[in-house]
């Protein structure tokens, strides 16, 4: 009955709906591709089919090749709601009419995950101190700039406090997605690279032999689980009904099985921009530290950039305090 009620009024509520034909413009849901597009599509399409059946909306999955692609698609309205990293969410909120409305919940009930630096067991490295001891001795694979665990957290917690610039410390320095950094490490292209506990747990299940080849050299403090964002220019009634579906999904055995295939999820819980406060703090620290430690900048240039960063921090802090709209069922 709940799902029947969800279906009835939606086409009339969404601009562009063609009630006579029972169709409307696609509502695209962006998904981060952590391995391959094919893997992500196979995992998420059954969920999107349930979403279409329950809401009557033409939901389409849109699979991002990178964190940057997912963020850009949301900002430019190529997708209307999306799973993005916390760092990407900050950038989206700063650039477009979007907000956090939900947070991923994984199957073990964890409140977050950790950034990792991994190496091969046969690399000769057994500690993070060995990796960082001598500049330009080891190759390293760093995550995308917009990745929380692949770039922001290692920079904040490891590199900046030691005044290390990855481009000066490592040779070669490669950049890419989690799948690409893992491939670089396991393929011997670099000695070590960034990863995270979520990806490692999935690797242990799907490719245990590959996971067994890895050694963890460093792990970060807990990072809050990734958010779901939607565009606030979607009608409020539509957002409320979408959240009603999402927050009630996972009650049946079939639904729980589908969620398990989707990045080992147990469901979604209501959230808001405020969940990004932790990430804003560490990003601001990282950016300010980089300015202060940059020997190429004059004092006047440093002051100018620090003022810009202060304005950005204040702007985002205000946005993070705003109340979510339509996120409660």
C-alpha positions in Angstrom: 0.0 0.0 0.0 2.8 2.4 0.9 4.4 2.0 -2.6 1.0 2.4 -4.3 0.5 5.7 -2.6 4.0 6.8 -3.6 3.2 6.2 -7.2 -0.1 8.0 -7.6 0.6 11.8 -7.4 4.2 12.0 -8.6 3.8 12.7 -12.2 1.6 15.7 -11.5 4.2 17.0 -9.0 7.3 16.9 -11.2 7.8 19.7 -13.8 8.0 18.3 -17.4 5.7 15.3 -16.6 3.4 14.2 -19.4 0.5 12.7 -17.5 -1.4 11.5 -20.5 1.5 9.4 -21.6 2.5 8.4 -18.1 6.1 9.6 -18.8 8.4 12.4 -17.7 11.9 13.5 -18.1 14.4 11.0 -16.6 15.5 11.5 -13.0 19.1 10.6 -13.0 20.8 9.1 -9.9 24.6 9.4 -10.0 26.7 6.6 -8.6 30.5 6.6 -7.9 32.2 3.8 -9.8 34.8 2.4 -7.4 35.8 -0.6 -9.6 34.3 -0.7 -13.1 31.1 0.8 -14.6 29.9 -2.7 -15.4 30.3 -3.9 -11.8 28.5 -0.8 -10.5 25.7 -1.1 -13.0 25.1 -4.8 -12.2 25.0 -4.0 -8.5 22.7 -0.9 -8.6 20.3 -1.5 -11.5 18.1 -3.9 -9.4 17.8 -1.2 -6.8 16.8 1.4 -9.4 14.2 -1.0 -10.8 12.6 -1.2 -7.3 12.8 2.6 -7.1 11.0 3.0 -10.4 8.3 0.5 -9.4 7.7 2.1 -6.0 7.7 5.7 -7.1 6.5 5.6 -10.7 9.3 7.8 -11.7 11.7 7.1 -14.6 14.8 6.7 -12.4 18.0 6.2 -14.4 21.4 5.2 -13.0 24.3 7.3 -14.1 27.7 5.8 -13.4 30.6 8.2 -12.9 34.1 7.3 -14.0 35.6 9.4 -11.2 34.6 11.5 -8.2 35.1 14.6 -10.3 32.7 13.4 -12.9 30.0 12.6 -10.3 30.4 16.1 -8.7 30.4 17.9 -12.0 27.3 16.0 -13.2 25.4 17.1 -10.1 26.5 20.7 -10.3 25.5 20.9 -14.0 22.2 19.2 -13.5 23.2 16.2 -15.6 22.1 14.2 -12.5 19.6 15.3 -10.0 20.7 13.2 -7.0 24.0 11.4 -6.4 26.3 9.5 -4.2 29.5 11.5 -3.9 32.5 11.7 -1.5 32.4 14.1 1.4 35.1 16.3 -0.2 33.1 16.4 -3.4 30.0 17.2 -1.5 31.6 20.3 -0.1 32.6 21.5 -3.6 29.1 20.8 -4.9 27.4 22.8 -2.1 29.8 25.7 -2.8 28.9 25.7 -6.5 25.3 24.7 -6.9 21.8 24.4 -5.3 22.4 21.1 -3.7 22.3 19.6 -0.2 23.0 16.5 1.7 19.9 14.6 2.5 21.1 11.0 3.3 24.1 9.0 4.4 25.1 5.5 3.4 24.8 2.8 6.1 26.9 -0.3 5.7 26.1 -3.8 6.6 28.2 -3.9 9.8 26.7 -0.7 11.2 29.9 1.3 11.0 29.7 5.0 11.4 32.5 5.6 9.0 35.6 4.3 7.3 39.4 5.0 7.3 41.9 6.1 4.7 44.7 3.7 4.1 48.2 3.6 2.6 49.0 0.2 1.3 51.9 -1.6 -0.2 52.6 -5.1 -1.6 53.9 -7.5 1.0 56.9 -8.2 -1.2 57.8 -4.4 -1.6 60.3 -4.4 1.2 58.3 -1.7 3.1 57.0 -2.5 6.5 56.2 0.9 8.0 55.1 4.4 6.9 58.4 5.7 8.2 60.3 3.6 5.6 58.1 5.0 2.9 58.7 8.6 3.8 62.3 8.3 5.0 64.1 9.4 1.7 62.6 11.7 -0.9 62.2 10.5 -4.4 63.1 6.9 -3.5 59.7 5.4 -3.8 56.8 5.6 -6.3 53.3 6.4 -4.9 49.7 6.4 -6.2 47.6 9.2 -4.8 43.8 9.5 -5.1 41.9 12.2 -7.0 42.0 15.7 -5.5 38.3 15.4 -4.8 38.6 12.1 -2.9 38.3 12.3 0.9 40.2 9.1 1.7 42.4 9.0 -1.4 43.7 12.6 -1.1 42.3 14.9 1.6 42.7 12.7 4.7 46.3 11.5 3.9 47.2 15.1 3.2 45.7 16.5 6.4 46.8 13.7 8.8 50.1 12.6 7.3 51.7 14.8 4.6 51.0 18.3 5.8 52.1 17.8 9.5 55.4 16.5 8.2 55.7 19.3 5.6 55.7 16.7 2.8 54.6 17.6 -0.7 53.8 14.4 -2.6 55.0 15.7 -5.9 58.5 16.3 -4.3 58.5 13.3 -2.1 57.6 10.5 -4.6 58.9 9.4 -8.0 56.9 8.5 -9.9 53.7 10.1 -8.5 50.6 8.7 -10.1 47.0 9.9 -9.6 43.7 8.1 -10.1 40.7 6.4 -8.7 40.8 3.8 -5.9 40.8 1.1 -8.6 43.6 2.7 -10.4 45.8 3.3 -7.3 45.2 -0.4 -6.3 46.2 -1.5 -9.8 49.3 0.6 -9.7 50.4 -0.9 -6.3 49.6 -4.5 -7.2 51.1 -4.1 -10.7 54.4 -2.9 -9.4 54.1 0.6 -11.0 54.6 2.2 -7.6 55.7 1.1 -4.1 52.6 2.2 -2.2 49.3 4.1 -2.7 46.1 5.3 -1.0 43.2 3.1 -0.5 40.4 2.8 2.2 38.9 0.2 4.5 35.7 0.0 2.6 37.4 -0.9 -0.6 39.8 -3.3 1.2 36.9 -5.1 2.9 35.2 -5.6 -0.5 38.5 -6.8 -2.0 38.9 -9.4 0.7 35.5 -10.9 -0.3 35.7 -10.6 -4.1 39.4 -11.1 -4.7 40.9 -12.6 -1.5 44.2 -13.6 -3.2 44.7 -10.0 -4.3 43.9 -8.6 -0.8 46.3 -11.0 0.7 49.1 -9.4 -1.3 48.6 -6.1 0.5 50.1 -4.7 3.7 48.6 -1.7 5.4 51.3 0.9 6.3 49.1 3.6 7.7 45.4 4.3 8.5 43.6 7.5 9.4 41.1 8.4 12.0 37.4 7.6 11.2 35.9 9.4 8.3 32.0 9.8 8.2 30.3 7.6 5.7 29.6 9.2 2.2 26.5 11.3 1.7 23.8 11.4 -0.9 23.0 14.8 -2.3 20.1 16.1 -4.3 19.4 19.3 -6.1 17.2 21.7 -4.1 15.5 22.9 -7.2 13.7 19.5 -7.4 10.1 20.0 -6.1 9.8 19.6 -2.3 7.0 17.1 -2.7 9.2 14.9 -5.0 12.1 15.1 -2.6 10.0 14.0 0.3 8.6 11.0 -1.6 12.1 10.0 -2.8 13.3 10.1 0.7 10.3 8.0 1.9 11.3 5.3 -0.5 15.1 5.4 0.4 14.7 5.5 4.1 12.3 2.5 4.2 14.2 0.4 1.7 15.8 -2.7 3.1 13.0 -4.3 5.0 12.6 -7.5 2.9 15.2 -10.2 2.3 15.4 -9.3 -1.4 15.9 -5.6 -0.6 18.6 -6.5 1.9 20.4 -8.7 -0.6 20.3 -5.9 -3.3 21.8 -3.4 -0.8 24.5 -5.9 0.1 25.6 -6.0 -3.5 25.6 -2.1 -3.6 28.9 -1.4 -1.9 28.0 -3.7 1.1 25.1 -1.4 2.2 22.4 -2.0 4.8 20.4 1.1 3.8 20.3 4.9 4.0 19.6 7.2 6.9 18.5 10.8 7.0 21.3 13.3 7.2 22.1 17.0 6.4 24.9 19.3 5.4 26.1 19.2 9.0 27.7 15.8 8.5 30.3 17.5 6.3 31.6 19.7 9.2 34.5 17.3 10.0 35.6 17.3 6.4 35.4 21.1 6.1 37.6 21.5 9.1 40.3 19.1 7.8 40.2 20.6 4.3 40.5 24.1 5.7 43.5 23.1 7.8 45.1 21.4 4.8 44.6 24.4 2.5 45.8 27.0 5.0 48.9 24.9 5.9 49.8 24.6 2.2 49.7 28.4 1.8 51.7 29.0 5.0 54.4 26.5 4.0 54.7 27.6 0.4 58.2 29.2 0.0 57.3 30.6 -3.4 54.7 33.0 -2.0 55.4 36.4 -0.6 53.8 37.5 2.7 51.4 39.6 0.8 50.4 36.7 -1.4 50.0 34.5 1.6 47.7 37.0 3.3 45.6 37.4 0.2 45.1 33.7 -0.2 44.4 33.2 3.5 41.7 35.8 3.3 40.1 34.0 0.4 40.2 30.8 2.3 38.7 32.4 5.4 35.8 33.7 3.2 35.3 30.2 1.7 35.3 28.6 5.1 32.7 31.1 6.4 30.6 30.6 3.4 30.6 26.9 3.6 30.2 26.9 7.4 26.9 28.9 6.9 25.8 26.4 4.3 26.4 23.5 6.6 24.2 25.0 9.3 21.2 25.2 6.9 18.3 22.9 7.6 17.6 20.1 5.2 14.5 20.2 3.1 12.2 17.3 2.4 14.6 14.7 3.8 12.3 13.2 6.3 9.7 10.6 5.3 
